[in-house]
Amino acid sequence: MAELTYEITETLGVLSENAKGWTKELNLISWNGREPKYDIREWSPDHTRMGKGVTLTNEEFDMLKAIINGEITDDDEEGIM
């Protein structure tokens, strides 16, 4: 299995912190040297370990923002990719 490399290029915000100090964060992360993507996942306090998360392209992130802001609903055809 190939080694996974990552670089947090920008920390956009901490969403929550649990009792053990792990934080759920929204970051821009470059995976294996590729273009950074939006990423939501839990991180250990020193960022050496991570939990499962979700990675979004710019387009997916924009769609998520539009849905959260109520700009797109289930009935909108624009929201269908």
PyMOL commands that set and color helices and strands:
alter all, ss='L'
color gray80, all
select helices_A, chain A and resi 58-68
alter helices_A, ss='H'
color red, helices_A
select strands_A, chain A and resi 6-17+23-31+37-43+50-56
alter strands_A, ss='S'
color yellow, strands_A
deselect
rebuild
show_as cartoon
